[in-house]
Amino acid sequence: MSILKVIELMANSTKSWEDATSNAVAHASKTVKNIRSVYIQDQSAAVKENKIVEYRVNVKITFEIE
């Protein structure tokens, strides 16, 4: 039987929501091992002068506890 834990993170990118999600997983993987999945809970963007300047995501990352 596996024990899973979920943490919630916010991440951003100037490229895309996909890149912001990758940034969240990359940052979490520095201290969390055995990441199993990422769930995008919310997406938003910052706009300046009628252009998107930053993509933001709130994600839930699930990982297995050893």
CNS distance restraints for C-alpha pairs under 8 A (distance, minus, plus):
assign (resid   2 and name CA) (resid  64 and name CA) 6.75 0.50 0.50
assign (resid   2 and name CA) (resid  65 and name CA) 7.38 0.50 0.50
assign (resid   3 and name CA) (resid  64 and name CA) 5.79 0.50 0.50
assign (resid   3 and name CA) (resid  65 and name CA) 5.52 0.50 0.50
assign (resid   3 and name CA) (resid  66 and name CA) 7.61 0.50 0.50
assign (resid   4 and name CA) (resid  62 and name CA) 6.53 0.50 0.50
assign (resid   4 and name CA) (resid  63 and name CA) 5.51 0.50 0.50
assign (resid   4 and name CA) (resid  64 and name CA) 4.44 0.50 0.50
assign (resid   4 and name CA) (resid  65 and name CA) 5.82 0.50 0.50
assign (resid   5 and name CA) (resid  62 and name CA) 5.64 0.50 0.50
assign (resid   5 and name CA) (resid  63 and name CA) 5.53 0.50 0.50
assign (resid   5 and name CA) (resid  64 and name CA) 6.34 0.50 0.50
assign (resid   5 and name CA) (resid  65 and name CA) 6.93 0.50 0.50
assign (resid   6 and name CA) (resid  60 and name CA) 6.28 0.50 0.50
assign (resid   6 and name CA) (resid  61 and name CA) 5.50 0.50 0.50
assign (resid   6 and name CA) (resid  62 and name CA) 4.47 0.50 0.50
assign (resid   6 and name CA) (resid  63 and name CA) 6.53 0.50 0.50
assign (resid   7 and name CA) (resid  60 and name CA) 5.58 0.50 0.50
assign (resid   7 and name CA) (resid  61 and name CA) 5.38 0.50 0.50
assign (resid   7 and name CA) (resid  62 and name CA) 6.66 0.50 0.50
assign (resid   8 and name CA) (resid  58 and name CA) 7.13 0.50 0.50
assign (resid   8 and name CA) (resid  59 and name CA) 5.69 0.50 0.50
assign (resid   8 and name CA) (resid  60 and name CA) 4.47 0.50 0.50
assign (resid   8 and name CA) (resid  61 and name CA) 6.32 0.50 0.50
assign (resid   9 and name CA) (resid  24 and name CA) 6.79 0.50 0.50
assign (resid   9 and name CA) (resid  58 and name CA) 5.76 0.50 0.50
assign (resid   9 and name CA) (resid  59 and name CA) 5.39 0.50 0.50
assign (resid   9 and name CA) (resid  60 and name CA) 6.40 0.50 0.50
assign (resid   9 and name CA) (resid  61 and name CA) 7.66 0.50 0.50
assign (resid  10 and name CA) (resid  24 and name CA) 6.98 0.50 0.50
assign (resid  10 and name CA) (resid  56 and name CA) 7.21 0.50 0.50
assign (resid  10 and name CA) (resid  57 and name CA) 5.69 0.50 0.50
assign (resid  10 and name CA) (resid  58 and name CA) 4.45 0.50 0.50
assign (resid  10 and name CA) (resid  59 and name CA) 6.28 0.50 0.50
assign (resid  11 and name CA) (resid  20 and name CA) 5.54 0.50 0.50
assign (resid  11 and name CA) (resid  21 and name CA) 6.79 0.50 0.50
assign (resid  11 and name CA) (resid  23 and name CA) 6.50 0.50 0.50
assign (resid  11 and name CA) (resid  24 and name CA) 5.34 0.50 0.50
assign (resid  11 and name CA) (resid  56 and name CA) 5.80 0.50 0.50
assign (resid  11 and name CA) (resid  57 and name CA) 5.52 0.50 0.50
assign (resid  11 and name CA) (resid  58 and name CA) 6.64 0.50 0.50
assign (resid  11 and name CA) (resid  59 and name CA) 7.99 0.50 0.50
assign (resid  12 and name CA) (resid  17 and name CA) 7.65 0.50 0.50
assign (resid  12 and name CA) (resid  19 and name CA) 7.86 0.50 0.50
assign (resid  12 and name CA) (resid  20 and name CA) 4.61 0.50 0.50
assign (resid  12 and name CA) (resid  21 and name CA) 7.72 0.50 0.50
assign (resid  12 and name CA) (resid  23 and name CA) 7.28 0.50 0.50
assign (resid  12 and name CA) (resid  24 and name CA) 7.96 0.50 0.50
assign (resid  12 and name CA) (resid  54 and name CA) 6.63 0.50 0.50
assign (resid  12 and name CA) (resid  55 and name CA) 5.47 0.50 0.50
assign (resid  12 and name CA) (resid  56 and name CA) 4.36 0.50 0.50
assign (resid  12 and name CA) (resid  57 and name CA) 6.34 0.50 0.50
assign (resid  13 and name CA) (resid  17 and name CA) 7.05 0.50 0.50
assign (resid  13 and name CA) (resid  19 and name CA) 6.06 0.50 0.50
assign (resid  13 and name CA) (resid  20 and name CA) 4.71 0.50 0.50
assign (resid  13 and name CA) (resid  23 and name CA) 7.62 0.50 0.50
assign (resid  13 and name CA) (resid  54 and name CA) 5.69 0.50 0.50
assign (resid  13 and name CA) (resid  55 and name CA) 5.23 0.50 0.50
assign (resid  13 and name CA) (resid  56 and name CA) 6.64 0.50 0.50
assign (resid  14 and name CA) (resid  53 and name CA) 5.98 0.50 0.50
assign (resid  14 and name CA) (resid  54 and name CA) 4.58 0.50 0.50
assign (resid  14 and name CA) (resid  55 and name CA) 5.96 0.50 0.50
assign (resid  15 and name CA) (resid  19 and name CA) 6.35 0.50 0.50
assign (resid  15 and name CA) (resid  20 and name CA) 7.82 0.50 0.50
assign (resid  15 and name CA) (resid  54 and name CA) 7.38 0.50 0.50
assign (resid  15 and name CA) (resid  55 and name CA) 7.08 0.50 0.50
assign (resid  16 and name CA) (resid  20 and name CA) 6.31 0.50 0.50
assign (resid  16 and name CA) (resid  54 and name CA) 7.91 0.50 0.50
assign (resid  16 and name CA) (resid  55 and name CA) 5.72 0.50 0.50
assign (resid  17 and name CA) (resid  21 and name CA) 6.19 0.50 0.50
assign (resid  17 and name CA) (resid  43 and name CA) 7.27 0.50 0.50
assign (resid  17 and name CA) (resid  55 and name CA) 5.49 0.50 0.50
assign (resid  17 and name CA) (resid  56 and name CA) 6.47 0.50 0.50
assign (resid  17 and name CA) (resid  57 and name CA) 6.61 0.50 0.50
assign (resid  18 and name CA) (resid  22 and name CA) 6.25 0.50 0.50
assign (resid  19 and name CA) (resid  23 and name CA) 6.11 0.50 0.50
assign (resid  20 and name CA) (resid  24 and name CA) 6.34 0.50 0.50
assign (resid  20 and name CA) (resid  55 and name CA) 6.69 0.50 0.50
assign (resid  20 and name CA) (resid  56 and name CA) 6.35 0.50 0.50
assign (resid  20 and name CA) (resid  57 and name CA) 6.38 0.50 0.50
assign (resid  21 and name CA) (resid  25 and name CA) 6.43 0.50 0.50
assign (resid  21 and name CA) (resid  40 and name CA) 7.62 0.50 0.50
assign (resid  21 and name CA) (resid  57 and name CA) 6.59 0.50 0.50
assign (resid  21 and name CA) (resid  59 and name CA) 7.35 0.50 0.50
assign (resid  22 and name CA) (resid  26 and name CA) 6.04 0.50 0.50
assign (resid  23 and name CA) (resid  27 and name CA) 5.99 0.50 0.50
assign (resid  24 and name CA) (resid  28 and name CA) 6.11 0.50 0.50
assign (resid  24 and name CA) (resid  59 and name CA) 7.61 0.50 0.50
assign (resid  25 and name CA) (resid  29 and name CA) 6.00 0.50 0.50
assign (resid  25 and name CA) (resid  38 and name CA) 7.56 0.50 0.50
assign (resid  25 and name CA) (resid  61 and name CA) 7.53 0.50 0.50
assign (resid  26 and name CA) (resid  30 and name CA) 6.82 0.50 0.50
assign (resid  27 and name CA) (resid  31 and name CA) 7.91 0.50 0.50
assign (resid  28 and name CA) (resid  32 and name CA) 5.70 0.50 0.50
assign (resid  29 and name CA) (resid  33 and name CA) 6.09 0.50 0.50
assign (resid  29 and name CA) (resid  35 and name CA) 7.34 0.50 0.50
assign (resid  32 and name CA) (resid  63 and name CA) 7.56 0.50 0.50
assign (resid  33 and name CA) (resid  63 and name CA) 6.99 0.50 0.50
assign (resid  33 and name CA) (resid  64 and name CA) 7.61 0.50 0.50
assign (resid  34 and name CA) (resid  63 and name CA) 5.33 0.50 0.50
assign (resid  34 and name CA) (resid  64 and name CA) 5.40 0.50 0.50
assign (resid  34 and name CA) (resid  65 and name CA) 7.52 0.50 0.50
assign (resid  35 and name CA) (resid  61 and name CA) 7.08 0.50 0.50
assign (resid  35 and name CA) (resid  62 and name CA) 5.93 0.50 0.50
assign (resid  35 and name CA) (resid  63 and name CA) 4.09 0.50 0.50
assign (resid  35 and name CA) (resid  64 and name CA) 6.54 0.50 0.50
assign (resid  36 and name CA) (resid  61 and name CA) 7.65 0.50 0.50
assign (resid  36 and name CA) (resid  62 and name CA) 5.57 0.50 0.50
assign (resid  36 and name CA) (resid  63 and name CA) 5.09 0.50 0.50
assign (resid  36 and name CA) (resid  64 and name CA) 6.92 0.50 0.50
assign (resid  37 and name CA) (resid  61 and name CA) 5.87 0.50 0.50
assign (resid  37 and name CA) (resid  62 and name CA) 5.25 0.50 0.50
assign (resid  37 and name CA) (resid  63 and name CA) 7.09 0.50 0.50
assign (resid  38 and name CA) (resid  59 and name CA) 6.55 0.50 0.50
assign (resid  38 and name CA) (resid  60 and name CA) 5.65 0.50 0.50
assign (resid  38 and name CA) (resid  61 and name CA) 4.51 0.50 0.50
assign (resid  38 and name CA) (resid  62 and name CA) 6.31 0.50 0.50
assign (resid  39 and name CA) (resid  59 and name CA) 5.46 0.50 0.50
assign (resid  39 and name CA) (resid  60 and name CA) 5.05 0.50 0.50
assign (resid  39 and name CA) (resid  61 and name CA) 6.42 0.50 0.50
assign (resid  40 and name CA) (resid  57 and name CA) 6.81 0.50 0.50
assign (resid  40 and name CA) (resid  58 and name CA) 6.19 0.50 0.50
assign (resid  40 and name CA) (resid  59 and name CA) 4.50 0.50 0.50
assign (resid  40 and name CA) (resid  60 and name CA) 6.53 0.50 0.50
assign (resid  41 and name CA) (resid  57 and name CA) 7.43 0.50 0.50
assign (resid  41 and name CA) (resid  58 and name CA) 5.48 0.50 0.50
assign (resid  41 and name CA) (resid  59 and name CA) 5.19 0.50 0.50
assign (resid  41 and name CA) (resid  60 and name CA) 6.78 0.50 0.50
assign (resid  42 and name CA) (resid  57 and name CA) 5.63 0.50 0.50
assign (resid  42 and name CA) (resid  58 and name CA) 5.05 0.50 0.50
assign (resid  42 and name CA) (resid  59 and name CA) 7.00 0.50 0.50
assign (resid  43 and name CA) (resid  55 and name CA) 7.58 0.50 0.50
assign (resid  43 and name CA) (resid  56 and name CA) 5.74 0.50 0.50
assign (resid  43 and name CA) (resid  57 and name CA) 4.55 0.50 0.50
assign (resid  43 and name CA) (resid  58 and name CA) 6.49 0.50 0.50
assign (resid  44 and name CA) (resid  55 and name CA) 6.19 0.50 0.50
assign (resid  44 and name CA) (resid  56 and name CA) 5.11 0.50 0.50
assign (resid  44 and name CA) (resid  57 and name CA) 6.39 0.50 0.50
assign (resid  45 and name CA) (resid  52 and name CA) 6.41 0.50 0.50
assign (resid  45 and name CA) (resid  53 and name CA) 7.42 0.50 0.50
assign (resid  45 and name CA) (resid  54 and name CA) 5.53 0.50 0.50
assign (resid  45 and name CA) (resid  55 and name CA) 4.48 0.50 0.50
assign (resid  45 and name CA) (resid  56 and name CA) 5.57 0.50 0.50
assign (resid  46 and name CA) (resid  52 and name CA) 5.77 0.50 0.50
assign (resid  46 and name CA) (resid  53 and name CA) 5.71 0.50 0.50
assign (resid  46 and name CA) (resid  54 and name CA) 5.05 0.50 0.50
assign (resid  46 and name CA) (resid  55 and name CA) 6.55 0.50 0.50
assign (resid  46 and name CA) (resid  56 and name CA) 7.79 0.50 0.50
assign (resid  47 and name CA) (resid  51 and name CA) 5.32 0.50 0.50
assign (resid  47 and name CA) (resid  52 and name CA) 4.42 0.50 0.50
assign (resid  47 and name CA) (resid  53 and name CA) 5.57 0.50 0.50
assign (resid  47 and name CA) (resid  54 and name CA) 7.20 0.50 0.50
assign (resid  48 and name CA) (resid  52 and name CA) 6.41 0.50 0.50
assign (resid  48 and name CA) (resid  53 and name CA) 6.31 0.50 0.50
